[in-house]
Amino acid sequence: MENVDREILEEVVLPGNERVLAGKRYTATAAGSVSKEIRVPFCDWCGRRLGENDRTIICCVCRRKLCESPSCAIALEGRNYCPEHAQQSLPISRLQWKIIHGLINVLSLDEIKDLTHTKRDDLVPALVQLKIIGYIEKKGISLFSHYEVLDRGVLAWRTYHRAFTDSDIAYFVSEVGSYLREVSEHGAKKCGGERR
């Protein structure tokens, strides 16, 4: 009689299905071997593997599993959303976020335009859309008018501050900080020299 090695157990690790936290499946073959399939969870948004010690977050609308990255799981009024459903609840583009950030930091529209390196033709529609969705309001008359950020605009700004972690937003925030320091130093020099 011949001594033949035969598989009795095969174990396969696969990425988990969308909206399923984890899973295992055992299958028996006609030859008597067993196949074990292990499903490992991944973030349904960015694709990062979720470790056993990672906190898994579930979108309250679509039930996608999300990692803790602020660009994947967006917290809004005590609930967690995937970016798609956060945008449905509180829509804002990157340019609109930059406009609100500029207005909160008391910058003029021309200063915001210069710091975002945006054409006026792109800035104006974003500004109009912010007014339509109730994030900002124009106050005053003609030359003495200015924009104020409303509560909903502040909510959008705070909600997406961590979610928009890309380099263009970080660069803009840095540019605004540098510009404000420069303006502050220039104002201090104008009013009687450097402060000690």
Secondary structure, 3 states (H helix, E strand, C coil): CCCCCCCCEEEEEEECCCCCCCEEEEEECCCCCEEEEEEECECCCCCCECCCCCCCEECCCCCCEECCCCCCCEEECCEEECHHHHHHHCCCCHHHHHHHHHHHCCCCHHHHHHHHCCCHHHHHHHHHHHHHCCCEEEECCHHHCEEEECHHHHHHHHHHHHHCCCHHHHHHHHHHHHHHHHHHHHHHHHCCCCCC
